[in-house]
């Protein structure tokens, strides 16, 4: 079932990319495997997705150990990261999507330096007023980047946001547009960013239309709905 679900997701991505005249290969799909088993992750990898996203550190650590024979998996931290969890997170994650404070950046940089690693990160941007959402306020992102650009063991690869959930996915468009326009400003003023991580099972097609090239998809891959 997972293989069929992934095929359907890829077909939908291919269709929207065709409409936009962009290459489907430019879109990275991160399979978000929260509450899914290592066996299900193996099915995902077998079907061609090697980017695996986890929301919770302890769950990620246990799966990382079980799946250590699949050394080519790229592990993504897509949930909120607390500073007291950074030591372990830096050890296993290839990309942390949820950098949202200077103190967290300092801790990631420090822990990465201790193990001789340059940790790749995305800056999480708060594009909606929901109190449950984490992220740096959009008007403070450029100043934040200036503060951390000199960190030798931190590499900023892009931006991430989580749009509010709507029954009508079209309503997510303004939130994705905010992130794209912010990236364009940063590209002009500071540095060229590689990734816009936005869009999930409910709204990924809108996200692609607004410039996303990294999608975080869980339910559609594992449940097909």
N, C-alpha and C positions, 0 to 999 in steps of 0.2 A: 504493500500500500504506500509506503514512504517513497519508493522509487517512482510510482505513478504520480504521487502528489508533487514531487520535485519536477517531474517532466511537465506537469500542467503549469507550475509556477514559471518555469523557464520559457514555456510557450507564451505566456502572458507578457513576460518581460520582452521577449523577442518581438511581439506584436507592437508594444508601446515604443520600443526602440526603432522599429521600422517606421512608425508614424513620425518619429522625431528625427529620423535620418542619423541615428547614432548606432554604434556597434554594441550588441548585447554583451560582448565580452568585456566592455568597459564597466559593467555593473557587477559588483561583488555582493553575493548573497551570503549573509551570516545566518546560519541555522541556529536559532535560539533554543537551547535544549534544557531550559528550566524544567525540573521535575521529570525529565526523560531519562531513560536508562542508558548505560553504556552500549548495550546491544542495539538500541535504536540509533544511537550516534554512529555505530558501525554501518548501519544500513544507509544513513545519510552520506557517509564518506564513500561507500560503495557506489552510490548513485551520482557521485561527482562533486559533492560540496565538501570542501575541506576547511572552511571557516566556521568555527563553532563558537557560539556565544553563550556565556553564563551570567546569570544575575547575582548569584551568591557565591562567595569565595569558597566556603567549605564544601559545597556541592561540586564546585569546579575541581578542587584539589582531589577529591575522591575519584572523580571520573578521569582526571589527568593520570593518576596512578594506574588505573585499570587499563587505560588506553595508551600506555606508554610505548607500545609496539608500533603505534601509528604516529611516528615522529614527524610526519609531514603536516599534521593538523596544525592550523593556526588558531590559537585560542584568543578569544575576545572577551574582555570584561565589559559587559553592557549595563550592569546595574550600578547603583550608588556604591562608592568605595570609601570606607572609613580609614582614617590614618593608621589605626592600630592593626589593620589588615594588609597594609602596603607591603611589608616584608615578604609575605607569602605570594601576594599578587604579582609582584615584580619577578618572582622566580618562575611563574608559569605562563603569564599572559604575554602574547605577542603585541597586542594592541589594547590599551585601556581607553574606553570610549567616554569615561565619566569624570574627567578632570574638571573640578568645579570650584577650586579655591587655591589661594597662594600657599597656604599651609600644606595642603595635599600635594601640590607641585613640589614644594621643598622636600617633603618626605619621600616622594617617589624618586626625586633626583638623588637624594642621599642614599637610599636603599639600592638604587640601581648602580651607583658608583661603587658601593661595597662589593658588588658581585661582578664588576667590570662590564656592565651592560648599558646600552643606550636604550631607554624605554620609550617606545613609540606611544603617543597619546593623541586623543581627540579632546577638544575642549567642549564640554557640555554647556549649551546656551539655553537659557530660559526664555522661550519665545511666547509663552502663554502665562496668564496671571494665576493659574491654578496653584494654590498653596502647597499641594502635594508634590509639585515638580521641583527637582533640583536644577541647578545650573547657574551660570554667571549671567547677570543682566546684560542684555544685548548692547547697551550703550557703554558698557565697561570692558567689553571683550578686547578691544584693541589695546587699551592701557594694560590689561592683564597680560597679553602676549608680550608687550614691551618689557614687563617685569620679569618674565621667565625666559626670554630668548637667550640669555647668557648661561642658562643651566646646561652644563656640558653633557649630562646624562639623561636629558629629556629631549625628545624630538617631537615637535608638533606636526602631526600629519593632516589635521583637518578639524572639522566641527561636527558636533552631534546635537540633535534635539529630539524631544518627544512631543508630538502634537497631541492636543486633547483628542479624546475619542468622540466621534460623531457617527450616528447611523448613516449619514450622508457623507462619504469620504471627501466630496468636493469642498466641504467646509474646513478641511485641514490645509487647504492651499495657502491661505495667507501666512500660516505659521512656517511652512516650508519656504515660502518666498522670502521671509525675513532672513532665514539662515543663508539662502543663496546670495542675497544682496550683501549680507555681511561678509561672506566669503569673497565676493568680488571686490569689496572695499579693502579687505586684508591683502588680497592678491596684488592690488595696486600700491598699497601704502607700506606693507611690511615684508611679507614673504608669500611665496606661492604655496598654497595648500593643495593637498592631493585628494582629500576625501570630504564628502558631505554624507554623513551617516544619518539618514532620516527615512522614515517609511517602514511600516510593519504590515502584517497580514491584511489589515483592513484598508490600508491607504497607500500601498507602495507604488501603485501606478501614478497617482497624483504626485507622489514624491519624485519619481523619475522625471515627470514633466517639469517639475520645478528645480531639477538639477541634481537630484540624489544620484550618487554612484556607489553607495553602500547601503544595503537594505538589511534590516533585522527582522527575519521572518521565523516564527515559531509555529503557531497554530496551523497555518496552511500546509506546512511541511509534514507535521506529525499527525494532524487530524484530517487534513484535506478540506477544511471548512473554516 
